[in-house]
Amino acid sequence: MRLYRKIIPKIAREIVRTLHSKNEVEVEDGRMDEAELDLAAVMVEYMNEEERIVNETKETMARRGFSQERFTQVKKSLAEARGFKLGDEGIEYVLDQMIEALFNSKNVAEVFADDKELRLFMKSVFEKYTGVDEELDKEARNRLKNLREGTPEWEIEYPRVVAALKRQKGLA
């Protein structure tokens, strides 16, 4: 899962407004935007904590003189020490927090859907917006079909094309 800060409001808006239109949640009058912000806050907090772990990983690696190849290992170790979930477990953690936020929000009057329904719907919205990485990869590979993967040219051009596509789509 790769969550981008720019898509957080879109995810929150789609979840709240769709659940409201399906009568699965009742939002206080005039409080739709605040309910969306409640869900967005959960995602922002997750991203902030992930960013803190990444920074701590970089500091730890510099302090201990580790090579970049150990970045993932050190990051995973620091995340486990904090009880922070990464990857697919991170999605599940964020979904749990968002469901809890719906039930605890002062802007949501009532939740009629059960947790399982909420989780399935929220996960489908998440996948819709976080599947961007796969789409970017596919499009970048399509643009670079004249280069062979693994060559020095590929190693230079692939990140450049992905970065350009992210800028085009407003993700960077």
N, C-alpha and C positions, 0 to 999 in steps of 0.2 A: 504494500500500500504506500502510495506517495500522496500525501495530503499537501495541497498548496494553500497558502493563506488567502489568495485571491478567490478561491472557489468555496471557501467556508461559508460566506453569506448565501451563496447559491444553494448549497446543500441544506442549510438551516431553513431558508425560505421554502424550498420545495417540500421538505419534511413537514413543517408546521402547516403550510397552506393546504397541502394535499390531505393530511390527516384531518384538518378542520373541514375541508370540503366533503370528505367521506363521513363526517360526523363521528370520527373516532376520538377526537379531542374537542373540547369546548373551550375556546379562548375567550377571556374577558373582553367585553366590548372596548374597541379602540386599543387593544393591547397586543395585536398581532406582531408588530415590529419588536416589542419587548420580549415576546415569547421566542421569536427567532433569535434575538440576542442571547437569550438564556442557553439555547442549544449551541450557538456559535461560540459562546464563552467556554464550553466544555472542550470543543475542538482546539480553540486557541490555547487553552491551558495545557492540553496534551502536546501541542507543537512547541510551546515554550519549554516544557520539561524535556522534550526530546532535544531541543537546541542546547539546553544546559548540559545534558549528557554528552552531546557531541563536543562541546567546548571543553568539558572536563576530560574527555577522551583525548583530545588534542594535547591538552596540558600534561596529562599523565604520560602520553607517548613521548613528548619532548623531554620531560623530566627523566624518564627511564631510558631514553635513547632507542626506542623501538622504531622499526621501519614501518612504512605505510601499510605493508602487507598484513600487519597485526591489528589494523584499525578496527575491523569488524569484531574481532575476538575481544579486544579491550572494551569496546562499546557495549557489547553483549554482557560482559562481566560487570561493568559499572551499572548497567540497567538492572541486572538481576539483583545486585546488592541493594538497589533502591526499591526493588519490587515493581519496577517499571516494565511494561510490556511493549515489545517491538514487533513489527511485521504484522502477520495475521492475528496474533494474540493482541496486538495493539488495536486492531479494528474491533475485536470483541470487547476490549476494555472500554474504548470510546463509546461503543453502542450501549454498554451497561450504564455508563455515566450519563449518556444522553437520555436514556429511559428514566433514570433516576431524576434527572433535571426536569423532565416533563411532569413527573409526579410531585416534585417539590416546588415547582415554579408558582409564584404568586400571580402570574399572568395566565396560567392555564387553570380554568375553573374545574374541569373534570376530564378524566381520561377514561374512555369507554372500551378501548381495545385492550386485549391482554398483552402481556410482555412478549409472548412468542410472535404475535402478529406485528407488534411494533418493531421487534428486532428484524424480522424478515423484510418489512418494508424499508426500514432505515438502511439495512445492509444493501438492498438493491439500489437505493439512491446513492450510497457511498460508492458502490462499484461503478455506477454510471459516471460519476465524476472523478474517481481515482483511477479508472481504467485508462486515463490519459497517457500514462507512461507507455503502455502497450501500443496505443495508437501512434504516439510519437516515434517509438522504435520502428514500427512497421513503415511509417511514412519516410523516416530517415533512411532505412534500408532500401526502400523503393527508389529514393533519390540517388542512392549510392550504388545502385546495382552494377555500375560499370567498374567498381572497385572490389577487389577480393578481400573478404574479412580476414583480419590478422596481419595484413600488410602495413608497413609504416604509413602509407597514404591513408588507409582506412582509420588507423589509430588517431590521425590528425583530423580527418574530415568528419568522422562520425560525431564526436562531441560538438564540433562546430555547427553541424547541421541540426543536431538536437537543440542546441542553445538558440539557434535562429528560429526554429519551429516554436519553441517555448515563448520567445518574444512575440512572434506572430499571433499566437493564441492568447497572449496576455497572461502567461503563467510565470514569467520571470520578472 
